[in-house]
C-alpha cells in the first residue's frame, strides 16, 4: 500500500480502515455519504479510493492477489458463458440508428396479396 511518508499534510488514515469502508460501500450499494461514521469521514474514503484507482494501486493489489492464489492452486481458470444471460442494452452499441428503413413487402407463398 502507498505510504504518506514524505508527503505534505496529514499522514494517511489507517489503510485497513479505509479499505474496509470501501468494501462495505460496494457490498451494501450505498452512496459515499452514507458510510457509517465508524469508518471516518466519507470524504477521506472517497479520496483514497479515487487516488488508488488513478495511480494503479488497485490493479497492483489485484494482480498480486491473483498471482498468489494461482500459485497455491486456488483459482480455477475454466470459464463457462451462457449467452442467454449476456444481453446488451439497446443503447450499448456505438453505431447510429437508421432513421429510414427500406423494406420490400414480399407476396405470400400462395400468391394472395390480400386484395
C-alpha positions in Angstrom: 0.0 0.0 0.0 1.3 3.5 -0.7 2.8 5.4 2.1 2.2 9.0 3.1 5.8 9.4 4.2 7.5 12.4 2.6 4.2 14.0 1.6 2.9 17.3 2.8 -0.2 17.4 5.1 -1.6 14.9 7.5 -0.4 11.2 7.3 -2.8 8.7 5.8 -5.6 7.3 7.9 -5.1 3.6 8.6 -5.3 1.7 5.2 -7.2 -1.2 6.8 -10.0 1.0 8.0 -10.3 2.8 4.6 -10.2 -0.4 2.6 -12.9 -1.9 4.9 -15.0 1.2 4.3 -14.6 0.9 0.5 -15.6 -2.8 0.6 -18.5 -2.0 2.9 -19.7 0.7 0.5 -19.7 -1.7 -2.5 -21.1 -4.6 -0.6 -24.1 -2.5 0.6 -24.5 -0.5 -2.5 -24.7 2.8 -0.6 -23.6 6.3 -1.5 -20.2 7.5 -0.2 -22.0 10.0 2.1 -24.0 7.1 3.7 -20.9 5.4 5.1 -21.2 4.8 8.9 -19.2 7.3 11.0 -17.1 4.4 12.4 -15.1 4.4 9.1 -14.1 8.0 9.5 -15.0 10.9 7.2 -16.6 9.7 3.9 -14.5 12.2 2.0 -11.3 10.5 3.2 -12.5 7.1 2.0 -13.7 8.6 -1.4 -10.4 10.4 -1.9 -8.3 7.4 -1.1 -10.4 5.2 -3.4 -10.1 7.7 -6.2 -6.3 8.1 -5.7 -5.7 4.4 -5.6 -7.8 4.0 -8.8 -5.8 6.7 -10.6 -2.3 5.6 -9.6 -2.9 1.9 -10.3 -2.8 0.7 -6.7 -5.9 -1.4 -7.0 -4.6 -3.0 -10.2 -1.3 -4.0 -8.5 -3.2 -5.4 -5.5 -5.5 -7.4 -7.7 -2.6 -8.7 -9.8 -0.7 -9.8 -6.7 -3.7 -11.5 -5.1 -4.3 -13.4 -8.4 -0.7 -14.4 -8.6 -0.6 -15.7 -5.0 -3.9 -17.5 -5.4 -2.8 -19.1 -8.7 0.5 -20.2 -7.2 -1.4 -22.0 -4.4 -3.8 -23.6 -7.0 -6.7 -21.6 -5.6 -8.0 -20.4 -9.0 -10.0 -22.5 -11.5 -9.4 -20.7 -14.8 -12.2 -22.5 -16.7 -14.9 -20.1 -17.8 -18.4 -21.0 -18.9 -20.5 -18.3 -20.6 -24.2 -18.8 -21.2 -25.3 -16.4 -24.0 -28.9 -16.3 -22.8 -27.9 -14.2 -19.9 -25.5 -11.9 -21.7 -27.8 -9.3 -23.1 -26.8 -5.9 -24.3 -28.9 -2.8 -23.6 -30.4 -1.2 -26.6 -28.1 1.8 -26.2 -25.0 -0.4 -25.8 -24.0 0.0 -29.4 -21.9 2.9 -30.7 -23.5 2.7 -34.2 -26.0 5.4 -35.2 -29.6 4.2 -35.6 -31.0 4.2 -39.1 -33.9 6.6 -39.3 -35.3 5.2 -42.5 -35.9 1.6 -43.3 -36.3 0.3 -46.8 -38.5 -2.8 -46.5 -39.8 -4.6 -49.6 -43.1 -6.4 -48.9 -43.0 -9.9 -50.3 -46.1 -11.6 -51.5 -47.3 -14.6 -49.5 -46.4 -18.1 -50.9 -50.0 -18.7 -52.0 -49.9 -15.7 -54.3 -52.6 -13.9 -52.4 -51.6 -10.3 -51.7 -54.6 -9.6 -49.5 -56.6 -7.8 -52.2 
